[in-house]
């Protein structure tokens, strides 16, 4: 399935120093997936003391990355 990264998500990737490879690895091999707002999904991967969270809208053909951020892993219990 194709992955599309919005401009906002690209800005956030720079802000949080997240590579495109790490982003794609999080989507393809997440530690967990949770339901987000509306039909969005949140792909999560634990990184040392942080959790990388990738917010995605998807349909049959594409996964559109809306935003990306790192959060303290203990906040999400993983």
HUHU-V34951 format. One record per backbone hydrogen bond with DSSP energy under -0.5 kcal/mol. NH is the residue of the N-H (numbers start at 0). CO is the residue of the C=O. Records with the same first field share a line. If there is no record, write none. Layout:
# HUHU-V34951
NH: CO  CO
This chain:
# HUHU-V34951
1: 60
3: 1  62
5: 3  64
9: 5
10: 6
11: 7
12: 8
13: 9
14: 10
15: 11
16: 13
17: 12
18: 16
22: 18
23: 19
24: 20
25: 21
26: 22
27: 23
28: 24
30: 43
31: 43
33: 41
35: 39
39: 36
40: 55
41: 33
42: 40  53
43: 31
44: 51
46: 49
49: 46
50: 70
51: 44
52: 50  68
53: 42
54: 52  66
55: 40  53
56: 63
58: 61
62: 1
63: 56  61
64: 3  62
65: 54  63
66: 54
68: 52
70: 50
72: 48
74: 71
75: 71  72
76: 73
77: 72
